[in-house]
Amino acid sequence: MPNTTGANDINTLVNTGIYNITSGSLTNGPTGYGFGQLLVMSYRKHTGNTKPDWATQIYAHLGSGNNGNTLYYRTSNPSTWQTW
């Protein structure tokens, strides 16, 4: 079951899970999109880190028109997200 979130900053979603994105104004998401589903897969070394050492986000834009039903992905190291 997906977690529903109104988080405005997609960079804050780093824990493994599936998230329903319900905010119309999404910071750090794919440009121009604010509603959809986000799959987060994170990896933490066995050092007790609270923040993932690496993470992957896959964003599915749910909509109609030219950009409806589009997938975007990006990865991160501990401090920097790549572009979508």
Biotite code that builds the C-alpha atoms (Angstrom):
import biotite.structure as struc

atoms = struc.array([
    struc.Atom([0.000, 0.000, 0.000], chain_id="A", res_id=1, res_name="MET", atom_name="CA", element="C"),
    struc.Atom([1.537, 3.349, -0.996], chain_id="A", res_id=2, res_name="PRO", atom_name="CA", element="C"),
    struc.Atom([2.208, 6.051, 1.557], chain_id="A", res_id=3, res_name="ASN", atom_name="CA", element="C"),
    struc.Atom([0.297, 9.218, 0.736], chain_id="A", res_id=4, res_name="THR", atom_name="CA", element="C"),
    struc.Atom([2.340, 12.356, 1.097], chain_id="A", res_id=5, res_name="THR", atom_name="CA", element="C"),
    struc.Atom([1.835, 16.023, 0.472], chain_id="A", res_id=6, res_name="GLY", atom_name="CA", element="C"),
    struc.Atom([5.589, 16.625, 0.777], chain_id="A", res_id=7, res_name="ALA", atom_name="CA", element="C"),
    struc.Atom([6.611, 19.640, -1.247], chain_id="A", res_id=8, res_name="ASN", atom_name="CA", element="C"),
    struc.Atom([10.282, 18.640, -1.564], chain_id="A", res_id=9, res_name="ASP", atom_name="CA", element="C"),
    struc.Atom([10.835, 15.263, -3.200], chain_id="A", res_id=10, res_name="ILE", atom_name="CA", element="C"),
    struc.Atom([14.460, 15.297, -1.976], chain_id="A", res_id=11, res_name="ASN", atom_name="CA", element="C"),
    struc.Atom([13.141, 14.595, 1.528], chain_id="A", res_id=12, res_name="THR", atom_name="CA", element="C"),
    struc.Atom([11.650, 11.243, 0.470], chain_id="A", res_id=13, res_name="LEU", atom_name="CA", element="C"),
    struc.Atom([14.656, 8.949, 0.948], chain_id="A", res_id=14, res_name="VAL", atom_name="CA", element="C"),
    struc.Atom([13.235, 5.925, 2.774], chain_id="A", res_id=15, res_name="ASN", atom_name="CA", element="C"),
    struc.Atom([12.459, 2.849, 0.688], chain_id="A", res_id=16, res_name="THR", atom_name="CA", element="C"),
    struc.Atom([8.794, 2.748, -0.243], chain_id="A", res_id=17, res_name="GLY", atom_name="CA", element="C"),
    struc.Atom([6.081, 3.748, -2.664], chain_id="A", res_id=18, res_name="ILE", atom_name="CA", element="C"),
    struc.Atom([4.607, 7.222, -2.249], chain_id="A", res_id=19, res_name="TYR", atom_name="CA", element="C"),
    struc.Atom([1.486, 8.831, -3.706], chain_id="A", res_id=20, res_name="ASN", atom_name="CA", element="C"),
    struc.Atom([2.513, 12.400, -4.500], chain_id="A", res_id=21, res_name="ILE", atom_name="CA", element="C"),
    struc.Atom([-0.491, 14.627, -3.882], chain_id="A", res_id=22, res_name="THR", atom_name="CA", element="C"),
    struc.Atom([1.038, 18.098, -3.933], chain_id="A", res_id=23, res_name="SER", atom_name="CA", element="C"),
    struc.Atom([0.456, 20.269, -6.978], chain_id="A", res_id=24, res_name="GLY", atom_name="CA", element="C"),
    struc.Atom([3.662, 22.249, -6.359], chain_id="A", res_id=25, res_name="SER", atom_name="CA", element="C"),
    struc.Atom([6.528, 19.792, -6.153], chain_id="A", res_id=26, res_name="LEU", atom_name="CA", element="C"),
    struc.Atom([10.067, 21.012, -5.439], chain_id="A", res_id=27, res_name="THR", atom_name="CA", element="C"),
    struc.Atom([12.950, 18.988, -6.951], chain_id="A", res_id=28, res_name="ASN", atom_name="CA", element="C"),
    struc.Atom([10.615, 16.750, -8.916], chain_id="A", res_id=29, res_name="GLY", atom_name="CA", element="C"),
    struc.Atom([10.523, 16.511, -12.696], chain_id="A", res_id=30, res_name="PRO", atom_name="CA", element="C"),
    struc.Atom([9.793, 19.995, -14.046], chain_id="A", res_id=31, res_name="THR", atom_name="CA", element="C"),
    struc.Atom([6.105, 20.810, -14.187], chain_id="A", res_id=32, res_name="GLY", atom_name="CA", element="C"),
    struc.Atom([4.770, 17.721, -12.428], chain_id="A", res_id=33, res_name="TYR", atom_name="CA", element="C"),
    struc.Atom([3.201, 17.455, -9.013], chain_id="A", res_id=34, res_name="GLY", atom_name="CA", element="C"),
    struc.Atom([0.851, 14.476, -8.962], chain_id="A", res_id=35, res_name="PHE", atom_name="CA", element="C"),
    struc.Atom([1.962, 10.886, -9.382], chain_id="A", res_id=36, res_name="GLY", atom_name="CA", element="C"),
    struc.Atom([3.653, 7.966, -7.693], chain_id="A", res_id=37, res_name="GLN", atom_name="CA", element="C"),
    struc.Atom([7.227, 7.721, -6.489], chain_id="A", res_id=38, res_name="LEU", atom_name="CA", element="C"),
    struc.Atom([9.193, 4.521, -5.894], chain_id="A", res_id=39, res_name="LEU", atom_name="CA", element="C"),
    struc.Atom([12.205, 5.029, -3.603], chain_id="A", res_id=40, res_name="VAL", atom_name="CA", element="C"),
    struc.Atom([14.901, 2.387, -3.193], chain_id="A", res_id=41, res_name="MET", atom_name="CA", element="C"),
    struc.Atom([17.615, 3.303, -0.704], chain_id="A", res_id=42, res_name="SER", atom_name="CA", element="C"),
    struc.Atom([20.753, 1.606, 0.509], chain_id="A", res_id=43, res_name="TYR", atom_name="CA", element="C"),
    struc.Atom([22.477, 2.210, 3.820], chain_id="A", res_id=44, res_name="ARG", atom_name="CA", element="C"),
    struc.Atom([25.878, 0.813, 4.723], chain_id="A", res_id=45, res_name="LYS", atom_name="CA", element="C"),
    struc.Atom([26.070, -1.152, 7.954], chain_id="A", res_id=46, res_name="HIS", atom_name="CA", element="C"),
    struc.Atom([27.366, 1.896, 9.812], chain_id="A", res_id=47, res_name="THR", atom_name="CA", element="C"),
    struc.Atom([24.070, 3.047, 11.303], chain_id="A", res_id=48, res_name="GLY", atom_name="CA", element="C"),
    struc.Atom([23.642, 5.991, 8.938], chain_id="A", res_id=49, res_name="ASN", atom_name="CA", element="C"),
    struc.Atom([20.248, 7.646, 9.232], chain_id="A", res_id=50, res_name="THR", atom_name="CA", element="C"),
    struc.Atom([20.491, 9.033, 5.695], chain_id="A", res_id=51, res_name="LYS", atom_name="CA", element="C"),
    struc.Atom([20.911, 6.618, 2.759], chain_id="A", res_id=52, res_name="PRO", atom_name="CA", element="C"),
    struc.Atom([24.350, 6.210, 1.236], chain_id="A", res_id=53, res_name="ASP", atom_name="CA", element="C"),
    struc.Atom([22.729, 5.755, -2.180], chain_id="A", res_id=54, res_name="TRP", atom_name="CA", element="C"),
    struc.Atom([19.168, 6.043, -3.376], chain_id="A", res_id=55, res_name="ALA", atom_name="CA", element="C"),
    struc.Atom([17.142, 5.709, -6.560], chain_id="A", res_id=56, res_name="THR", atom_name="CA", element="C"),
    struc.Atom([13.838, 7.457, -7.221], chain_id="A", res_id=57, res_name="GLN", atom_name="CA", element="C"),
    struc.Atom([11.471, 6.453, -10.017], chain_id="A", res_id=58, res_name="ILE", atom_name="CA", element="C"),
    struc.Atom([8.616, 8.897, -10.563], chain_id="A", res_id=59, res_name="TYR", atom_name="CA", element="C"),
    struc.Atom([5.497, 7.992, -12.560], chain_id="A", res_id=60, res_name="ALA", atom_name="CA", element="C"),
    struc.Atom([3.557, 11.053, -13.716], chain_id="A", res_id=61, res_name="HIS", atom_name="CA", element="C"),
    struc.Atom([-0.107, 10.147, -13.755], chain_id="A", res_id=62, res_name="LEU", atom_name="CA", element="C"),
    struc.Atom([-1.984, 12.337, -16.151], chain_id="A", res_id=63, res_name="GLY", atom_name="CA", element="C"),
    struc.Atom([-3.226, 12.913, -19.634], chain_id="A", res_id=64, res_name="SER", atom_name="CA", element="C"),
    struc.Atom([-2.007, 14.861, -22.620], chain_id="A", res_id=65, res_name="GLY", atom_name="CA", element="C"),
    struc.Atom([1.462, 14.852, -24.142], chain_id="A", res_id=66, res_name="ASN", atom_name="CA", element="C"),
    struc.Atom([3.280, 14.049, -20.891], chain_id="A", res_id=67, res_name="ASN", atom_name="CA", element="C"),
    struc.Atom([0.794, 11.700, -19.254], chain_id="A", res_id=68, res_name="GLY", atom_name="CA", element="C"),
    struc.Atom([1.921, 8.325, -17.981], chain_id="A", res_id=69, res_name="ASN", atom_name="CA", element="C"),
    struc.Atom([5.634, 9.163, -18.182], chain_id="A", res_id=70, res_name="THR", atom_name="CA", element="C"),
    struc.Atom([8.447, 7.643, -16.087], chain_id="A", res_id=71, res_name="LEU", atom_name="CA", element="C"),
    struc.Atom([11.421, 9.601, -14.760], chain_id="A", res_id=72, res_name="TYR", atom_name="CA", element="C"),
    struc.Atom([14.325, 8.348, -12.656], chain_id="A", res_id=73, res_name="TYR", atom_name="CA", element="C"),
    struc.Atom([17.377, 9.655, -10.814], chain_id="A", res_id=74, res_name="ARG", atom_name="CA", element="C"),
    struc.Atom([19.980, 8.467, -8.334], chain_id="A", res_id=75, res_name="THR", atom_name="CA", element="C"),
    struc.Atom([21.903, 10.028, -5.483], chain_id="A", res_id=76, res_name="SER", atom_name="CA", element="C"),
    struc.Atom([25.034, 9.622, -3.445], chain_id="A", res_id=77, res_name="ASN", atom_name="CA", element="C"),
    struc.Atom([24.926, 10.737, 0.213], chain_id="A", res_id=78, res_name="PRO", atom_name="CA", element="C"),
    struc.Atom([24.801, 14.444, -0.592], chain_id="A", res_id=79, res_name="SER", atom_name="CA", element="C"),
    struc.Atom([23.798, 15.026, -4.231], chain_id="A", res_id=80, res_name="THR", atom_name="CA", element="C"),
    struc.Atom([20.826, 14.058, -6.376], chain_id="A", res_id=81, res_name="TRP", atom_name="CA", element="C"),
    struc.Atom([21.397, 13.643, -10.121], chain_id="A", res_id=82, res_name="GLN", atom_name="CA", element="C"),
    struc.Atom([18.997, 15.284, -12.583], chain_id="A", res_id=83, res_name="THR", atom_name="CA", element="C"),
    struc.Atom([15.792, 13.586, -13.712], chain_id="A", res_id=84, res_name="TRP", atom_name="CA", element="C"),
])
